Amino acid sequence: MCRFLAYRGDPIYLEDLVCRPKHSLVRQSLRAEEAKVVTNGDGFGVGWYGERETPGIYREVTPAWSDENLLALAAHVRSHLFFAHVRAATGGGISLANCHPFASGSWLFMHNGQVGGFGCLRRELEGELPDTLWHQRRGATDSELLFLMAVHRIVQGFGVVEAVGDVLADVSDRMRQAGVDAPLRFAAALADGEDVYAFRWASDAKPPTLYHRREAFGQMVASEPLEGEPEGWEPLEQGEALCLHADGRTSSHQLSVCTGPLA
């Protein structure tokens, strides 16, 4: 399983959260404490918003703990909204195109989890994408495909939480129809340059860990508390969607995943 963090608030240097804390994301890439896989060394990525509408992205297939360019970048880039992700590959292979976060227009996305039986479903699910989004797909991961499926629904007029819930329901239905017993697990963050949406859900009621913390300068969500201690970090509930608003508010929503009967 991967580890990630998302931040929304006053502009700060990326290193303040990605590198400096006692249990920073760079530290988690070498020794995670709440994941099945201790080491997350199959690549990493950071994405941030600046003065343009679209986010900047830096990704590499090397482990985060050994990349000096990441340390240099994080020490000089300030942003009001940024993502960071370290990867433990569960499918799709180790390649730059499979590293998170993923971007489409102004949207930025990262994921921790898996689609059970994805190899059996991939072709069918990719067929749901319109040409404009299908041609944006660069990698082979279930994560990128879930993202583009959500973007497709948002473009069609769905609300963000509604779009993600509909994607999870769609994929869950197809898994059941294909006889897949493995779970669908989904902890993710999605941003449009203004707000950050965080999600925690699983078909087997064992979702990946995800926490929220508020500070005077901003808010963050992370797979594990950055100080290594739970104090001040509140876990998202199973089926919860949390929005970190641009005006500093936080709103919690129920993630509705309505699956249908077997055909």
Buried (B, 14 or more C-beta within 10 A) or exposed (E): BBBBBBBBBEBBBBBBBBBBBEBBBBBBBBEBBBBEBEBBBBBBBBBBBBEEEBBBBBBBBBBBBEBEEBBEBBBEBBBBBBBBBBBBBBBBEEBEBBBBBBBBEBBBBBBBBBBBBBEBBBEEBBEBBEEEBBEBBEBBBBBBBBBBBBBBBBBEEBEBBBBBBBBBBBBBBBBBEEEBEEBBBBBBBBBBBBBBBBBBBBBEEEBBBBBBBBEEEBBBBBBBBBBEEEEEBEBBBEBBBBBBEBEEEEEEBEBBBEBEEEE
